[in-house]
Structure formats: structure tokens, C-alpha cells
Amino acid sequence: MNIQALLGGMNAQWQRERAETQMTLGKLIAALEAMAPTDMVANLTGAHSYRGYYSDLAFERDEGLREASGLLADCKAAMGQVFEGYKGGDYMMGAMTPMWIASYGRCGQKLMAVHAGGEIETDEDD
């Protein structure tokens, strides 16, 4: 049996399990599309491969707020894009990609929700 294929299958299963318990890129896009373009949300910037799980996507949390339309554009730009993992490898982001709040190269918190009014909801990784 090909070890790389086995590990790839296990990683895909673990990613699906994470996607069931936190916000995914597709869910984030849907939440932002439901808002008015000028609604203010948390200032999430700098999409990158998450340090904890390279196949997942993270945004950095910056000061203040930004318009939902800007974050939506960043999310749509990440859809289908290939990001390099922190220690190598290429990872394509899609609708089922789990989302995190973390600085590049650091572990962070799961993104659970984005609320109109600017707040984000996060949770610790178990």
C-alpha cells in the first residue's frame, strides 16, 4: 500500500471532521454575502496556509474593522488558490476548508462565526 496515499486519505478525513465543527471558507463566504457590502466586520487580512493544519486557511486579525465586501473579495480570491504550507507542500483551498484566526507561522483559534456588527466568534482547538 502506498503510504503517501494512506496519509493523504487520513488528512482529508480529519479535515472533513474539522469542517463539521467550525466555519469553513464556503460558510464564511455565505455569511459575508448575506451582509450588506458596507457592513463592518472584523479586520481579517493576509490569508495563508494555517500552521496547525497546512491544508486549512487562516487570516490574521488586524486592528479595527473593515467592510464586509473587502473581506468577501479576499475570501473569494482564496477559493481554489494553492497556498504553500509553513514547512512546504501545496494546498488548494475550497468551500470545505476550515478557517482559523492566526498570525503566519503560529497556531491560533478556530473561526466559529462572523457577525454583522464586526464581532467574530472563535474557539480553542481541542
Backbone as a ProteinNet text record, in pm:
[ID]
protein_1_A
[PRIMARY]
MNIQALLGGMNAQWQRERAETQMTLGKLIAALEAMAPTDMVANLTGAHSYRGYYSDLAFERDEGLREASGLLADCKAAMGQVFEGYKGGDYMMGAMTPMWIASYGRCGQKLMAVHAGGEIETDEDD
[TERTIARY]
84.6	0	89.1	48.8	121.1	97.8	203.1	193.7	145.6	194.9	154.9	5	-49.7	-193.4	-273.1	-224.3	-290.3	-292.5	-179.2	-172.3	-259.5	-260.7	-345.6	-492.8	-534.9	-673.3	-708.4	-615.4	-638.4	-647.8	-560	-563.5	-693.9	-741.8	-868.3	-984.6	-983.6	-1089.1	-1085.3	-967.3	-954.3	-999.6	-970.8	-1015	-1167.6	-1231.9	-1378.8	-1436.8	-1373.8	-1420.6	-1408.1	-1297.4	-1282	-1387.4	-1416.7	-1513.7	-1653.5	-1682.6	-1814.2	-1827	-1715.7	-1720.9	-1678.3	-1648.3	-1606.6	-1641.7	-1621.3	-1652.5	-1555	-1608.9	-1527.3	-1522.7	-1437.9	-1428.3	-1562.7	-1630.6	-1761.9	-1865.1	-1865.6	-1959.2	-1928.2	-1800.9	-1762.4	-1808.4	-1790.1	-1836.7	-1988	-2062	-2208.4	-2250.4	-2182.3	-2214.9	-2188.1	-2079.1	-2046.2	-2139.3	-2181.6	-2276.1	-2412.3	-2447.1	-2574.9	-2574.6	-2457.1	-2444.7	-2449.6	-2480.4	-2467.5	-2318.4	-2280.7	-2138.7	-2068.2	-2141.3	-2079.3	-2086.9	-2147.1	-2145.3	-2000.3	-1974.5	-1838.4	-1821	-1709.1	-1675.9	-1531.9	-1493.3	-1356.4	-1257.3	-1147.2	-1045.3	-954.3	-999.8	-922.8	-848.4	-718.4	-634.5	-530.9	-461.3	-344.8	-372.9	-458.8	-489	-360.9	-349	-231.8	-266.5	-183.8	-197.4	-176.8	-266.2	-260.3	-146.1	-72.6	42.8	3.4	-114.4	-157.4	-195.1	-262.9	-304	-282.9	-178.8	-141.8	-252	-340.6	-449	-563.3	-558.3	-660.2	-613.7	-707.1	-678.8	-690.4	-599.6	-603.2	-599.5	-662	-649.7	-585.4	-509.6	-456.9	-560.7	-565.1	-657.8	-582.5	-632.3	-571.6	-659.7	-609.7	-683.2	-808.5	-910.1	-1029.1	-1119.1	-1196.7	-1295.6	-1270.1	-1336	-1330.7	-1466.7	-1489.9	-1617.6	-1627.5	-1747.2	-1772.3	-1734.2	-1756	-1724.7	-1576.5	-1489.9	-1345.5	-1303.5	-1357.1	-1326.5	-1384.2	-1503.2	-1564.4	-1475.2	-1421.9	-1332.5	-1207.6	-1152.1	-1034	-1066.5	-1185.5	-1227	-1247.5	-1313.6	-1336.6	-1205	-1109.9	-978.4	-904.6	-927.8	-861.4	-922.8	-1048.8	-1119.3	-1047.8	-1003.4	-934.6	-787.8	-740.1	-599.8	-514.5	-393	-297.6	-204.8	-197	-109.3	1.5	119.6	230.5	221.4	234.1	233.7	355.2	346.6	453.1	588.6	589	714	713.4	634.6	633.8	504.4	494.5	374.8	276.9	195.6	96.1	-42.7	-128.5	-262	-364.7	-460.8	-565.8	-680.9	-728	-836.3	-969.1	-1072.9	-1204.2	-1314.9	-1435.9	-1553.6	-1551.5	-1494.2	-1493.1	-1366.2	-1284.1	-1160.4	-1190.3	-1149.9	-1170	-1091.4	-1149.4	-1093	-1038.9	-929.4	-861.2	-825.2	-804.2	-750	-612.5	-508.2	-371.8	-273.8	-168.5	-58.2	17	83.4	158.4	262.6	266.8	364.2	327.4	209.2	164.1	34.1	8.2	-121.8	-215.1	-344.1	-440.1	-568.9	-678.3	-810.2	-897.7	-991.1	-1089.3	-1182.2	-1215	-1316.8	-1451.3	-1538.3	-1668.6	-1780.5	-1772.4	-1877.6	-1825.4	-1885.8	-1864.5	-2001	-2012.3	-2139.8	-2139.5	-2254.4	-2270.2	-2254.2	-2186.4	-2155	-2007.3	-1939	-1794.6	-1736.9	-1815	-1758.3	-1732.1	-1627.9	-1604.1	-1612	-1647.1	-1653.7	-1545.7	-1462.1	-1354.9	-1363	-1288.5	-1281	-1142.6	-1100.8	-971.3	-978.2	-864.6	-853.1	-843.6	-925.4	-926.7	-811.9
-118.4	0	124.6	223.5	349.2	432.3	451.8	525.1	668	733.9	872.8	881.3	787.5	786.9	762.4	673.3	646	771	837.5	959.9	1070.1	1081.2	1181.2	1157.4	1032.4	998.3	1027.6	997.9	1026.8	1177	1254.3	1400.3	1457.2	1405.2	1452.4	1422.8	1306.5	1271.8	1364.6	1391.4	1480.5	1622.1	1665.1	1798.4	1803.1	1698.6	1694.6	1702	1634.5	1639.2	1779.8	1848.9	1987.2	2077	2054	2136.4	2126	2016.8	1999.5	2079.5	2119.5	2182.5	2328.7	2385.3	2525.2	2584.3	2714.2	2782.7	2736.5	2720.1	2686.3	2807.6	2800.7	2910.2	2932	2825.3	2838	2900.2	2860.3	2918.1	3065.3	3099.8	3239.5	3324	3275.3	3347.6	3366.3	3262.2	3271.9	3375.1	3375.2	3471.2	3613.8	3636.2	3770.3	3813.9	3720.2	3753.7	3792.2	3742.6	3774.8	3915.1	3974.8	4108.5	4214	4336.4	4448.9	4470.5	4508.1	4527.2	4625.8	4724.2	4825.1	4790.8	4676.1	4633.8	4619.4	4655.1	4646.4	4513.9	4449	4320.8	4327.1	4225	4217.3	4233	4299.7	4324.4	4202.5	4105.8	3984.2	4004.3	3980.4	4005.7	3894.6	3897.9	3811.4	3663.1	3617.1	3474.1	3393.7	3282.9	3196.6	3055.6	2960.7	2823.5	2824.3	2756.8	2756.4	2669.1	2716.8	2644.6	2512.4	2508.2	2387.1	2274.2	2308	2211.2	2282.3	2246.9	2321.4	2326.5	2227.4	2223.2	2317.8	2380	2474.9	2617.1	2711.9	2851.4	2938.4	3033.1	3126.4	3269.9	3357.1	3500.9	3556.9	3664.2	3735.4	3836.6	3861.3	3960.1	4090.7	4193.6	4325.3	4418.4	4535.2	4634.4	4681.1	4713.8	4777.8	4686.4	4750.8	4681.6	4709.9	4634.5	4658.4	4628.1	4672.4	4644.7	4496.9	4444.3	4303.7	4273.5	4370.7	4348.4	4322.2	4387.3	4365.2	4227.1	4185	4051.2	3945.9	3971.1	3878.4	3862.3	3971.1	3964.5	3882.1	3899.8	3821.8	3673.2	3642.1	3502	3438.4	3511.1	3457.4	3439.1	3527.6	3515.3	3391.2	3351.8	3233.7	3103.3	3108	2988.7	2932.8	2809.5	2744.8	2780.8	2869.1	2908.9	2806.1	2786.5	2696.2	2779.2	2739.7	2805.2	2708.5	2762.3	2679.3	2663	2540.2	2512.7	2572.5	2590.1	2654.9	2586.4	2455.4	2381.6	2311.4	2365.4	2311.5	2240.7	2201.9	2137.1	2240.4	2198.3	2285.1	2238.8	2334.5	2303.6	2395.7	2334.2	2411.5	2433	2556.5	2592.9	2589.3	2539.3	2528.5	2553.8	2529.3	2558.6	2485.2	2366.7	2287.7	2307.9	2405.1	2431.5	2498.7	2438.3	2500.6	2631.5	2724.5	2858.5	2881.5	2957.2	2986.9	3134.3	3184	3317.4	3296.3	3333.6	3309.7	3393.1	3438	3502.6	3396.8	3437.8	3344.1	3271.5	3140.6	3058.9	3026.9	3069.7	3046.8	2968.8	2895.4	2833.1	2936.9	2919	3018.1	2955	3022.6	2979.1	2947.8	2853.1	2818.9	2937.9	2967.4	3067.7	2996.6	3043.4	2979.7	3057.3	3191.1	3273.4	3414.2	3479.9	3622.3	3687.5	3787.7	3854.4	3994.1	4034.1	4172.5	4257.6	4366.7	4447.3	4436.9	4343	4338	4225.6	4163.1	4061.4	3929.8	3864.2	3726.9	3638.6	3515	3415.9	3312.8	3286.1	3187.8	3085.1	2979.4	2875.2	2813.4	2758.6	2690.7	2558.2	2516.9	2386.5	2280.4	2178.5	2074.2	1978.2
0	0	0	-74.6	-84.8	42.8	120	247.3	224.4	120.2	94.1	66.4	-8.3	-36	91.7	175.5	303	391.2	404.2	484.2	425.1	292.7	227.5	257.4	254.6	285.9	430.7	521.6	662.9	686.6	623.4	637.8	584.1	473	415.6	510.3	573.7	669.3	790.1	841.8	957.9	921.9	798.7	756	748.8	698.5	693.9	834.5	929.2	1067.9	1125.5	1097.7	1144.3	1079.8	952	879.9	938.8	1007.2	1069.4	1197.9	1258.1	1390	1390.9	1274.5	1269.3	1133.7	1121.1	995.7	887.4	767.4	650.9	558.8	459.2	362.8	294.1	258.6	194.6	287	414.7	511.4	536.2	538.6	558.6	440.7	320.4	201.6	208.7	243.3	252.6	358.2	473.2	579.3	533.6	462.3	414.3	301.6	217.2	109.8	165	283.4	346.7	408.8	421.6	479.2	369.1	408.7	315.2	288.9	167	136.8	229.1	280.2	366.4	514.4	549.8	689.9	734.3	856.5	909.5	983.7	957.2	1020.5	1071.5	1144.3	1194.6	1080.1	1107.6	1006.3	994.3	917.1	890.4	759.8	760.4	643	627.7	516	496.9	497.2	408.1	400.6	379	453.3	440.9	489.1	451.1	498.7	650.2	722.7	868.1	918.6	1015.6	1070.6	1135.6	1197.7	1268.2	1174.8	1065.4	962.3	829.1	758.5	638.7	534.3	534.6	436.4	472.5	590.5	634	605.2	611.2	577.9	702.1	716.1	828.9	778.2	855.6	838.2	963.6	947.6	1062	1107.9	1238.5	1295.7	1306.2	1238.1	1240.7	1322.1	1352.9	1432	1359	1434	1380.3	1300.1	1213.4	1131.5	984.5	898.7	754.4	695.7	573.8	508	472	485.6	452.7	308.3	218.4	76.5	54.4	132.1	117.8	164.7	278.8	328.4	234.7	183.4	87.2	-35.7	-86	-202.6	-171.1	-52.1	-13.1	-3.1	50.9	63.9	-73.3	-161.9	-297.1	-371.7	-347.8	-412.6	-362.3	-237.3	-181.1	-232.2	-276.1	-323.4	-446.7	-437	-548.4	-559.1	-474.1	-477.5	-403.8	-452.2	-389	-300.6	-173.4	-76.9	-38	-12.4	33.4	184.5	232.5	375.6	443.3	573.5	650.5	630	623.2	600.8	465.8	371.5	237	202.4	79.7	28	-24.3	-118.8	-180.6	-140.9	-103.1	-51.9	-117.1	-186.5	-251	-152.6	-146.6	-56	-131.1	-63.6	-125.3	-24.5	-64.7	17	151.3	157.1	281.1	363.9	328.3	400.9	534.9	647.8	778.8	791.5	868.2	883.2	1024.3	1031.9	1158.3	1164.1	1285.6	1308.6	1370.3	1295.5	1342.8	1261.1	1326.4	1256.3	1176.6	1069.7	987.5	1072.8	1058.8	1129.2	1273.1	1316.1	1453.3	1452.2	1559.3	1577.3	1637.1	1617.6	1664.1	1708.9	1677.3	1720	1599.7	1621.1	1518.3	1497.2	1374.3	1344.8	1348.5	1436.3	1454.9	1387	1384.9	1325.2	1301.5	1203.7	1178.1	1187.8	1274.9	1298.3	1238.7	1181	1138.7	1263.3	1252.3	1368.7	1402.5	1338	1349.8	1431	1515.6	1603.7	1529.9	1575.9	1531.8	1654.7	1631.5	1739.1	1710.2	1809.7	1795.6	1906.6	1891.5	1993.5	1987.5	2098.9	2105.5	2030.1	1976.9	1912.8	2022.7	2012.8	2116.2	2101.1
[MASK]
++++++++++++++++++++++++++++++++++++++++++++++++++++++++++++++++++++++++++++++++++++++++++++++++++++++++++++++++++++++++++++++

